[in-house]
Amino acid sequence: MTADDYELLDSRDAGPVAIRGGAMRTAAFTGSLLLGLLSAPLLVRHLGDADFGRYASVLAVVAIVTGLTEGGINTVTMRSLAGAADARERDRIMADLLGLRLILSTVGIAIAVGFAAVAGYGGDLVLGTLCAAIGMLLSVTQSLLGAVLQARLRFGVASAIEFARGLLTVGLIVVLVLAGAELLAFLVIVIPAAALALALNVLAVRGTIVLRPAFHPDRWLPLLRETAVFAVAVAVNSLYFRLTLVIMSLVATTPQTGHFAISFRVVEVLIGVPIILAGAAFPILARSARDDRERFARVSARLFELCLLTGVLLSIGLTLSAPFVVEVLTGSGDHPATDVLRIQSLALIASFVASATGYSLLSLRRHRETLLANVGSLVVVVVLALSLAPTLGAVGGAIAAVAADFALAAGNTIMLVRKQGPALAFAAVPIALAAGAAGYLAGYGVGVHPLVQASAGMAVYLGLLLALRRFPPEVLELTRRRQPPEGPPG
C-alpha cells in the first residue's frame, strides 16, 4: 500500500475522484439491480407472496443481527485507515479488526438461529437462517476488506467485486427457479455469492495490508470503548429499518406481509444508493474533520444538497413507475403492493438526507448524537408498526417505515447543526421539494405507460433545477479527466 494512496485524500483531486468513484459504484450497483430485474420476478412468482414474505423475513432477521454485531466496524475501518500515520499502524488496525469481526460474526450466527427457532419459523427456515447467517459472516468479512479499497479511493475495484457478487447471485437464482427449488435453496445461495466476493477482495488487497486476524482482547477493549456508542447506533439503525417487516411477520396476515415484503425489497435495494454516494465522500470527510474544518464544512454542505436533490429525483421515478415495477415482479397489473411501494418511495428522500448527515456526524465522532437520532427512529417505527400493521396491513407498515426514515433524517440534521456542524444548504430544501412536486404532477399528467410518466417527471424536475441554478455542478465532474494531484486544497 503506497503512501500516495492516502496522500490523495489531502489533494484537490480527492473530491472529483470521490464523485467519480461514487458514480462508478452506483453504476455497478445499477448493473446489479438490472440483473436483479431478471431474477426477482422469477423468484417472487416462483415462491408466491406467502413464501416470499417468509424468505424476506429470514433475510431481515439476519440483516438485523448483522447490524447488532457489526458494531460500525467497517465504517470505523475506513475512518481509521484514512487517518492512520503509516503502513505499520494500518496493519495493526486491520489485524485487530479482522479478529474482532470473526468473533462478533460467530456470535451473530448463534443469535440469528436462536431467534428463528424461538419465533417458531419451522425446521426449514431455521436451517435457512443458519445458511444465510454463515453467508453473513463471509459477507461482512469481505466488506471489511472492501473498506481498505474505499479508504484508498479505489472504487473501480470495489465496484467490480460487488458486481461479480450480484452476477453470481442472479445466476444461481435463475438456475434454482428453473430447477423448481424450494424456499431453503434460495437462502443457501448467499454463501457461494459471499465467498466469491471475499476471495476477489483478498486478491485485491493481498500484499498491501495484513490479512491475518489478531486475537488480542486487550487491544479490542480500547477500540470497543471508543466506538461503543456508535456500535449501538449502528445496531439500532439496522433494527429500525428492517423491524417493520419482522413485526408484520408476527402481527399481520401472511398475504399482507408478502405485499409489504415485495415493496420493501425494492426500496431496500434503492436505499443502497445513498449509502454508496455518501460513503464515497466519507474518507474525505474523515480526513478533513481531523485536519481542516473549513474544508469539512464545504464538503458536508455540498454532500447534503447533492443527496437531497438525488433523493427527490429517485423518489419521483419510483412513485410514477411503481405499477410497472410491481407488475414485473408479480405478473399482476393490479397488485396491492403497488400502493405500498408508492408510499415507501417517499423514504428515498429521507434516506439520502440521513446518509449525508449521518456520515458527517460520524466524521466528527458525534457517536452519541447518531445514537439519539437512531433511537428516535426506532421508537417511531415500533409504535406505528404495532399500531397500524394489524389493521392496515402492508399500507400501515409502509407508513411506519417512511415515518421512521424521516425521523432519522430530521434527527441527524438537527444533531449535526446543534453540535457546531457545518452550515447546511437548507435553501435547497424548498426548491427541491417544489421542483419534485412539479415533476411528479407533470409526469402523472402524461397518463400513459408508467415508465414514460417516470421519465417525463424526472426530466421536468431536472429541467427546473437547471432553470433555478440548482443543478449539481458535481455532475460535471464525471466528464472531466483526472489530473495529477495538485497538493492540499487551499
Rosetta blueprint (number, residue, H / E / L):
1 M L
2 T L
3 A H
4 D H
5 D H
6 Y H
7 E H
8 L H
9 L H
10 D H
11 S L
12 R L
13 D L
14 A H
15 G H
16 P H
17 V H
18 A H
19 I H
20 R H
21 G H
22 G H
23 A H
24 M H
25 R H
26 T H
27 A H
28 A H
29 F H
30 T H
31 G H
32 S H
33 L H
34 L H
35 L H
36 G H
37 L H
38 L H
39 S H
40 A H
41 P H
42 L H
43 L H
44 V H
45 R H
46 H H
47 L H
48 G H
49 D H
50 A H
51 D H
52 F H
53 G H
54 R H
55 Y H
56 A H
57 S H
58 V H
59 L H
60 A H
61 V H
62 V H
63 A H
64 I H
65 V H
66 T H
67 G H
68 L H
69 T H
70 E H
71 G L
72 G L
73 I H
74 N H
75 T H
76 V H
77 T H
78 M H
79 R H
80 S H
81 L H
82 A H
83 G H
84 A L
85 A L
86 D L
87 A H
88 R H
89 E H
90 R H
91 D H
92 R H
93 I H
94 M H
95 A H
96 D H
97 L H
98 L H
99 G H
100 L H
101 R H
102 L H
103 I H
104 L H
105 S H
106 T H
107 V H
108 G H
109 I H
110 A H
111 I H
112 A H
113 V H
114 G H
115 F H
116 A H
117 A H
118 V H
119 A L
120 G L
121 Y L
122 G L
123 G H
124 D H
125 L H
126 V H
127 L H
128 G H
129 T H
130 L H
131 C H
132 A H
133 A H
134 I H
135 G H
136 M H
137 L H
138 L H
139 S H
140 V H
141 T H
142 Q H
143 S H
144 L H
145 L H
146 G H
147 A H
148 V H
149 L H
150 Q H
151 A H
152 R L
153 L L
154 R L
155 F H
156 G H
157 V H
158 A H
159 S H
160 A H
161 I H
162 E H
163 F H
164 A H
165 R H
166 G H
167 L H
168 L H
169 T H
170 V H
171 G H
172 L H
173 I H
174 V H
175 V H
176 L H
177 V H
178 L H
179 A L
180 G L
181 A L
182 E L
183 L H
184 L H
185 A H
186 F H
187 L H
188 V H
189 I L
190 V H
191 I H
192 P H
193 A H
194 A H
195 A H
196 L H
197 A H
198 L H
199 A H
200 L H
201 N H
202 V H
203 L H
204 A H
205 V H
206 R L
207 G L
208 T L
209 I L
210 V L
211 L L
212 R L
213 P L
214 A L
215 F L
216 H L
217 P H
218 D H
219 R H
220 W H
221 L H
222 P H
223 L H
224 L H
225 R H
226 E H
227 T H
228 A H
229 V H
230 F H
231 A H
232 V H
233 A H
234 V H
235 A H
236 V H
237 N H
238 S H
239 L H
240 Y H
241 F H
242 R H
243 L H
244 T H
245 L H
246 V H
247 I H
248 M H
249 S H
250 L H
251 V H
252 A L
253 T L
254 T H
255 P H
256 Q H
257 T H
258 G H
259 H H
260 F H
261 A H
262 I H
263 S H
264 F H
265 R H
266 V H
267 V H
268 E H
269 V H
270 L H
271 I L
272 G H
273 V H
274 P H
275 I H
276 I H
277 L H
278 A H
279 G H
280 A H
281 A H
282 F H
283 P H
284 I H
285 L H
286 A H
287 R H
288 S H
289 A H
290 R H
291 D H
292 D L
293 R H
294 E H
295 R H
296 F H
297 A H
298 R H
299 V H
300 S H
301 A H
302 R H
303 L H
304 F H
305 E H
306 L H
307 C H
308 L H
309 L H
310 T H
311 G H
312 V H
313 L H
314 L H
315 S H
316 I H
317 G H
318 L H
319 T H
320 L H
321 S H
322 A H
323 P H
324 F H
325 V H
326 V H
327 E H
328 V H
329 L H
330 T H
331 G L
332 S L
333 G L
334 D L
335 H L
336 P L
337 A H
338 T H
339 D H
340 V H
341 L H
342 R H
343 I H
344 Q H
345 S L
346 L L
347 A H
348 L H
349 I H
350 A H
351 S H
352 F H
353 V H
354 A H
355 S H
356 A H
357 T H
358 G H
359 Y H
360 S H
361 L H
362 L H
363 S H
364 L L
365 R L
366 R L
367 H H
368 R H
369 E H
370 T H
371 L H
372 L H
373 A H
374 N H
375 V H
376 G H
377 S H
378 L H
379 V H
380 V H
381 V H
382 V H
383 V H
384 L H
385 A H
386 L H
387 S H
388 L H
389 A H
390 P H
391 T H
392 L H
393 G L
394 A H
395 V H
396 G H
397 G H
398 A H
399 I H
400 A H
401 A H
402 V H
403 A H
404 A H
405 D H
406 F H
407 A H
408 L H
409 A H
410 A H
411 G H
412 N H
413 T H
414 I H
415 M H
416 L H
417 V H
418 R H
419 K L
420 Q L
421 G L
422 P L
423 A L
424 L L
425 A L
426 F L
427 A L
428 A H
429 V H
430 P H
431 I H
432 A H
433 L H
434 A H
435 A H
436 G H
437 A H
438 A H
439 G H
440 Y H
441 L H
442 A H
443 G H
444 Y H
445 G H
446 V H
447 G L
448 V L
449 H L
450 P H
451 L H
452 V H
453 Q H
454 A H
455 S H
456 A H
457 G H
458 M H
459 A H
460 V H
461 Y H
462 L H
463 G H
464 L H
465 L H
466 L H
467 A H
468 L L
469 R L
470 R L
471 F L
472 P L
473 P L
474 E H
475 V H
476 L H
477 E H
478 L L
479 T L
480 R L
481 R L
482 R L
483 Q L
484 P L
485 P L
486 E L
487 G L
488 P L
489 P L
490 G L
